[in-house]
Amino acid sequence: MSAKSSAGAARSGSGTLRTARHTFALAWRIDPPVVGVVVALSLAQTGAVAATGLSQRRVVDAAQSAGGHPLGALVLAVLIGVAGHVTAAAGNRVRYNYQHDLTDRVDLEVNREILTATASIPTLEHLERPDYLNRLELLRRQTGALAGSCWSLSDTAIDVISAGLSVWLLAGVHPALAVLALLAFPPLWAAERAKRSLAAARAATAEDQRLEDRIHRMFLTPETGKEIYLAGAGAVLDETAHAARTRVATVVLKARLGAIGWQLTGWVCYAAGFIAALVLTTWLVARDAASLGDLMLVITLGTQLRLQIRGTVSGYSRVAEAGDTTGHYLWLLAYARRQRPTGTRLVPHTPEHAIQVQDVAFTYPGSQEPVLSGVNLTLRPGSTVAVVGVNGAGKTTLIKLLSGMYAPTAGRIEVGGVPLDELDTMAWRRRLTGAFQDFVRFQLPVRHTVGIGDPDAMDNREEVARAVHEAGADPIVNRLPDGLDTQLGTVYGGAELSQGQWQRLALARALMRRHPLLLVLDEPTAALDPLAEHELYELFMRQAGADPGRITLLVSHRFSTVRGADHIVVLHGGRVSEQGTHAELLVAGGHYAELYRTQAEAYQEEGSR
Ligand SMILES: Nc1ncnc2c1ncn2[C@@H]1O[C@H](COP(=O)(O)OP(=O)(O)OP(=O)(O)O)[C@@H](O)[C@H]1O
């Protein structure tokens, strides 16, 4: 083993130990009495096999002995044998059931920890990084192994100790019988090799597993289902999913077959050793160098040693599997820790808190081409700023940077002179609100679908009703059977809304925050009719005027909306090509004026037809 790989193994070993300690602590927190019973049964289990073997030897020797043994000693031997047997059989069953139950409950906790760690990452960049997504996928599928890691480890320890006792007793009959212990290594080595190739197969197919999973989910959601139906793409997608599933199954099956081969080889070595041990003991009995009781002991312990070694191997495999998952789990926790926001500064409250964008550049993870570069802007409080540009100019990306979803790759963004990454993240998010073209349909009761826009006021019915009213969504809610309490979405048997109605509720959600510092509107009215859109933008402009601390940032392709903004920023090829008021930009006769005139002419032509 190279120095590098042994260091890696040591790291993964200490990681497994750490996770086993952690999962044991979780189990203890969940149910201390049950953990106590499991530990007690585990301790009893370590000596059960040796006790059974010794008892059988004593009974056989007593039966064979001409002088006979004292009855008391014989009864004691029988009682020890019965106790050992009951502990090994019934105690084990009880222990496994309890361990299973605890593992399920710890699994829930581990999943919660994963969600909490994921949610604590302040930006969204990780959601576009394949290495992060692949690891998360592997982790999500293997949390059971992680949750049971403390029991895998304790099972392995029990088997190792009880196998050690067996070997010690066998060596007492003849030292050569201790060699049986060495024969434990080929199966162990084979299991390790098999595990490694299985883990490699799973890691190599993580991308395909994600693809299959995603397609599967696409079939189950109404939004995607509609387009699949219309395009008649079901068969093609099914084929793609099937191909991905087949690739995964083929690679994993190959690894499994290889694993079986290795394990068989290991067990053949052990079987040969056991036969040799029986031949040796029979020879010793024939020469009066051992008793029949010893032969009985060798048969019992040799058979049990096989089971103990198998237990050790499978326990070790489970520990190794947990170790693999542990790697992903610790990586996720460390990643979340590294990304944990360090900012503690307060979000400015003065009316002078302009947002300054200084020489900002941004490249998406995994991409080479910058989407934004050299962007300089000042967004003043109390103003409405419109960002325009052709498709792909970088408008949404700019909004993602300004709201802190992504960190700029170069340059800085300051709020009232404080760098964005030095602000307390949660406090900053509480001052943000907005709506996007690709809004979410939260399939919740209406009051929560809207109220979630400000979790602090989520259960305040008056605030929810106000937001609904301001977004002009009263007629939608009034028609629903239980008003604000109506469950939305067919998935939960609730009421279904039209695209425009869902979008109205998304806008109501954006209006939940009364005094945001930054309100972002990224084409949030695309599903509304022009009149409704006009009314809503009038409302947003009115609110912007009445709230001196608010910066309203809007992205729209409709210039009739854009022209009302206090300041217009034109993005072209990821750079600010022009900025100013509508009048200034028309006079400048640049890109904006050209786009505006083209659109105005198109509308006029349409109107005169
Ligand atoms: N998640 C992503 N990963 C990689 N590239 C991306 C990602 N999102 C957007 N891009 C690229 O960034 C560029 C700008 O995209 P962005 O969505 O900011 O444009 P936009 O001006 O809002 O466009 P539109 O008017 O079509 O909404 C595009 O070329 C797009 O391909």
Ligand as a Chemical Component Dictionary entry (heavy atoms), coordinates in Angstrom:
data_LIG
# 
_chem_comp.id                   LIG 
_chem_comp.type                 NON-POLYMER 
_chem_comp.pdbx_formal_charge   0 
_chem_comp.three_letter_code    LIG 
# 
loop_
_chem_comp_atom.comp_id 
_chem_comp_atom.atom_id 
_chem_comp_atom.alt_atom_id 
_chem_comp_atom.type_symbol 
_chem_comp_atom.charge 
_chem_comp_atom.model_Cartn_x 
_chem_comp_atom.model_Cartn_y 
_chem_comp_atom.model_Cartn_z 
_chem_comp_atom.pdbx_ordinal 
LIG N1  N1  N 0 -26.563 28.196 -14.246 1  
LIG C1  C1  C 0 -25.846 28.561 -15.285 2  
LIG N2  N2  N 0 -24.694 27.936 -15.594 3  
LIG C2  C2  C 0 -23.953 28.310 -16.647 4  
LIG N3  N3  N 0 -24.282 29.326 -17.458 5  
LIG C3  C3  C 0 -25.420 29.990 -17.196 6  
LIG C4  C4  C 0 -26.254 29.647 -16.097 7  
LIG N4  N4  N 0 -27.319 30.473 -16.086 8  
LIG C5  C5  C 0 -27.138 31.308 -17.121 9  
LIG N5  N5  N 0 -26.009 31.021 -17.780 10 
LIG C6  C6  C 0 -25.473 31.725 -18.941 11 
LIG O1  O1  O 0 -25.294 33.071 -18.560 12 
LIG C7  C7  C 0 -25.681 33.938 -19.612 13 
LIG C8  C8  C 0 -26.617 34.998 -19.038 14 
LIG O2  O2  O 0 -27.772 34.367 -18.553 15 
LIG P1  P1  P 0 -28.899 35.208 -17.811 16 
LIG O3  O3  O 0 -29.962 34.259 -17.401 17 
LIG O4  O4  O 0 -28.287 36.058 -16.789 18 
LIG O5  O5  O 0 -29.404 36.116 -19.021 19 
LIG P2  P2  P 0 -30.660 37.063 -19.115 20 
LIG O6  O6  O 0 -30.178 38.369 -19.620 21 
LIG O7  O7  O 0 -31.422 37.104 -17.836 22 
LIG O8  O8  O 0 -31.500 36.315 -20.222 23 
LIG P3  P3  P 0 -33.089 36.252 -20.502 24 
LIG O9  O9  O 0 -33.520 37.583 -21.017 25 
LIG O10 O10 O 0 -33.190 35.216 -21.549 26 
LIG O11 O11 O 0 -33.755 35.860 -19.219 27 
LIG C9  C9  C 0 -26.307 33.079 -20.686 28 
LIG O12 O12 O 0 -25.393 33.004 -21.744 29 
LIG C10 C10 C 0 -26.476 31.723 -20.070 30 
LIG O13 O13 O 0 -26.151 30.726 -20.976 31 
# 
loop_
_chem_comp_bond.comp_id 
_chem_comp_bond.atom_id_1 
_chem_comp_bond.atom_id_2 
_chem_comp_bond.value_order 
_chem_comp_bond.pdbx_ordinal 
LIG N1  C1  SING 1  
LIG C1  N2  SING 2  
LIG C1  C4  DOUB 3  
LIG N2  C2  DOUB 4  
LIG C2  N3  SING 5  
LIG N3  C3  DOUB 6  
LIG C3  C4  SING 7  
LIG C3  N5  SING 8  
LIG C4  N4  SING 9  
LIG N4  C5  DOUB 10 
LIG C5  N5  SING 11 
LIG N5  C6  SING 12 
LIG C6  O1  SING 13 
LIG C6  C10 SING 14 
LIG O1  C7  SING 15 
LIG C7  C8  SING 16 
LIG C7  C9  SING 17 
LIG C8  O2  SING 18 
LIG O2  P1  SING 19 
LIG P1  O3  DOUB 20 
LIG P1  O4  SING 21 
LIG P1  O5  SING 22 
LIG O5  P2  SING 23 
LIG P2  O6  DOUB 24 
LIG P2  O7  SING 25 
LIG P2  O8  SING 26 
LIG O8  P3  SING 27 
LIG P3  O9  DOUB 28 
LIG P3  O10 SING 29 
LIG P3  O11 SING 30 
LIG C9  O12 SING 31 
LIG C9  C10 SING 32 
LIG C10 O13 SING 33 
# 
